[in-house]
Amino acid sequence: MEEKEEAVLSFKDILGVLRKNLIFIIITCLVFSLGSFFVTNFLVTKHYTSTISLYVETVDLQPDSQNSVFIEYADLCAASGFNIYQNA
């Protein structure tokens, strides 16, 4: 039978190979990162959207009002999305 030789790599040898191919490793990472960015932003359709409507309710906390709830014109405008401070 013939004997097989074992290759022994030290940590220094591994670092040398990585350092020798460092430019190739960096360029490959950048190409795939940019490719992934462009594919996900321009080719993949967005499936999820959300909307929200927020209604503001004003509570009068004056001691003589017995915590009554009242709706002001500004509250209704906020609920409908109308800007009361908009210049005509």
N, C-alpha and C positions, 0 to 999 in steps of 0.2 A: 504494500500500500504506500501511496505517496503521502507525504505530510503536507498539510496546508499551513501557510504562514498566516499569522494573525496580525492585523494592522492595529496598532495602538495609536490613538489620537489623544494628544494632550489638550488641555484647555487653551493653551497658547496657539496650537495648530488651528483649532476651531475659530479663535478670534482672528487669526491671520486670514483664513478663508473668507470670513464675514467682511473684514476690512478690505480685502481685495475686490469683493463684489458689492461694496457699499453703494456705489453710484447706480448700479443696476437695480438693487433692492429699493432705493429711494425713488427712482424713476418709475418702477413697476407699481409701487404703492400710490404715487401721485396719479398715474394714468388710470388705475382702477378706481381711485377715489373720485376723480373728476368724471369718469364715465358713469359711476353710480349716481353722482349728483345730477348730471344732465338727464339720465334716464328717469329718475324719480321725479324731477321737476317738470320735464317737458313731455314725456311719453306716457307716464302712468296717470290715468284719470283719477281725480279726487272723488272719493265715494262719500265722505262724511261732511255734512254741513250742519250748522245749528243756528237757531235764532232764539231770541229771548225778548219777552215783553215784560217790562217792570212797571208795576203800578205802585205809586207812593200814596200811603194813607197817612194823613196828619191827625195826630191826637192832641187835643188841647189839655195841657197839664196844669191849668190854672186851678187854684184851690176851690174857687166858687163854681167851676163848670162841671164838677162831678165826673171828670174824665170822659167828656163827650167826644164823639168822633164826628168830624166835619170834613167836607171835601171842598177845597178851594179851586178856583179856575186854573191856577198854576198846576195843581195836581192832575186835573183832567188833561191839560196840555202835555204834561210829562208822560201820561199814559198813552196819548195818541201820537207822540213824537213831534208835536207842533212846538215851535220855539216862540215863546211869547216875547222874548227880548230881541227878536229879529227886526231890523229896521225896514220899513216899507219903502 
